Amino acid sequence: MEISYYTQESKKITVPKKIIMLSDLHNVEYEHIVDAVLDEKPDIITVVGDVVDRHRKTYSRALGFLESLSIIAPTFFSFGNHEVKFDVLSEDDIENTGAVLLDNSYVKYGEMVIGGHTPSKDFSWVDDFERREEFKLLLCHQPEHYKKYLRYRNIDLTLSGHAHGGQWRPFGIPIFAPGQGLFPPYTSGFYEGKLVVGRGLSDVRAIPRLFNPIEIVVIEVEPKKDDARDFTRHYNR
């Protein structure tokens, strides 16, 4: 497992926030993941979909995962395509874990508004979200939607998963991702200072991951000084 670190600066933030992004658990064992998250001491935890696995019809660990994270820090969850196609988690189930469900909706949290998009091509609800003046953080499971629907929206940061890092990454080159096809453009990393894509927490495909460790993403959002240029930093551990 790899932990990736990114930094973004914003004039909308006066107090630094450490955000953990997790995606694509697909019902695998999660205790080691929770331990690693605890060590990071996050201010906010975001879970960007696919805690269940529709192919195996499994979800026994999904709610326990969200509950364990909610004990560590405020946790925000948005649906992935597996939750949409394997509809076994009710709103009450999720909220009883302590996590906040964002289902084409957003909430205010301190200096941020945090929104979550449920997989579809209907982004009309984002119209109201992007008019907010706070730092806008959007959970959107499928990164292929960024270029078509979100790239020019007034959104400070979008978090995605779904691509599983491209499954095979020889020499760091992603091979395939659902919704993006061969040599996909959005699989792992920080893009255009507005999109972070995580590689996910499991390997559920018939073809195993190669040169592609599972990943926890840590994002530090820091106050921006008036004379500072826009920038991001990145390193791995």
Sequence and secondary structure as in RCSB ss.txt:
>XXXX:A:sequence
MEISYYTQESKKITVPKKIIMLSDLHNVEYEHIVDAVLDEKPDIITVVGDVVDRHRKTYSRALGFLESLSIIAPT
FFSFGNHEVKFDVLSEDDIENTGAVLLDNSYVKYGEMVIGGHTPSKDFSWVDDFERREEFKLLLCHQPEHYKKYL
RYRNIDLTLSGHAHGGQWRPFGIPIFAPGQGLFPPYTSGFYEGKLVVGRGLSDVRAIPRLFNPIEIVVIEVEPKK
DDARDFTRHYNR
>XXXX:A:secstr
 EEEEEEEEETT SS EEEEEE   TT   HHHHHHHHHH  SEEEEES  SBTTTTB TTHHHHHHHHHHHS E
EEE  HHHHHS    HHHHHHTT EE SSEEEEETTEEEEEE SSS  TTHHHHTT SSEEEEEES THHIIIII
TTSS SEEEE  SGGGSB GGG   EETTTEES S SSEEETTTEEE   S   SSS  BS   EEEEEEEEE  
TT    EEEEE 
